[in-house]
Structures are given as structure tokens and as C-alpha cells.
Amino acid sequence: MNTIIQKPDLILASQSPRRKYLLEQAGLTFKVIPSCFDEDSVKLTDPSNYVKILAKAKAGDIAEKYPESWVIGADTIVVINNTILGKPDSKDEAGEMLRQLSGQIHQVFTGYAVCCNALGRIFAESIKTDVQFKKLTEEEIKWYINTKEPFDKAGAYAIQGLGTFLVKSINGSYTNVVGLPVCEIIEILIKEEVIGLNYEK
């Protein structure tokens, strides 16, 4: 039987159900301990650097409390024409975001950090994926908003949910758009021998 061998404790410093799902799908065992780091305390810089700083801060916040554990932190933003689209607070705001994205190519940036304080190890980077939306009709926008899916999603859509019909194509990591670049995370965990691969010949 093929299994993943995991030695140290692993913590996801995020309450995102999407990130939790992605790590579970990768076969990892971990605790979820959301960071309480104040994102507003970080000054907005270029998108790539901004999400990396936030990811490091979130992972570091939890790593201080659990120094023996390996901690994963992440932050995702949607950017179009140098404008960051956060989570919409209303139907009107969601509609405006979707109209901005309609027929256009935008970027999704996810910063990630993997660290263990006891070992003095930290890895942090950001990944960018280009996403092209189809041209949306007003009926499609109104329908999607009324599903209520947009309201806890950056950019007002979920590529892994009903919002999959909005996306014409992507260039780059799919899991990055969902909220966590799984390939890069797993590579770090294997390299640092946090996890190993066990298989039967």
C-alpha cells in the first residue's frame, strides 16, 4: 500500500476550508490553528512581495507558539490592472468585481511560508497564475452572485466551485488559484524530510 510517512507535527495556520481540503487531498495529516496576525498592519507593496510577507507573518505567528512543529502559512490575492480585488462586502461590490474580470486576464498571487522555529528553518515564496475569464452576461453575473459563493472569496469567485464556469483558461498552477500551491509545499516538506513516500514494490 502506498502511503505518506509523516514524522513531525504539521500545522496549517489558516482557517480556509479550501487550503485544508487541498492538503487533505495530498494525503497530509495536520492540525488547523488559524493565525490571528493583523493583515492591515502590513503596508501594501507589489502583489508578489505583499502576499509573501503576509504568509511569513501568519506562519511565524503560529510557529512562535509551536516551535517544534512545521507550520504552513499562506495568503492569496486577485489582481487586475494593478488593482487588488479583495472579498466583496455586498452584492453590488461582487457584481462590480465580476464585471471588471469579465473577458479579461487577471492574476492570482499566493504567498506561502513553511517554517519550523526549533530548527531555524523557513521557506517563503509567492506564485502567480494568469486566469482568463469568459465574457459574462449580466444574467450570468446576477445568477452567480445569488448563489452566495462570491462573498468569502478574493475577486468574488471560486474556481473550484460553481465559479468554474467563469474561467476560460489558466496559465500556471491551478491549486494556486484555489489558495495554496500544493506542488511547491510538498517539495519543501519532502526536502526537509517532514514527509516521506512509502510504497510497495
Secondary structure, 3 states (H helix, E strand, C coil): CCEEEECCCEEECCCCHHHHHHHHHCCCCCEECCCCCCHHHCCCCCHHHHHHHHHHHHHHHHHHHCCCCEEEEEEEEEEECCEEECCCCCHHHHHHHHHHHCCCEEEEEEEEEEEECCCCEEEEEEEEEEEEECCCCHHHHHHHHHCCHHHHCHHHCCCCCHHHHHEEEEECCHHHHHCCCHHHHHHHHHHCCCEEEECCC
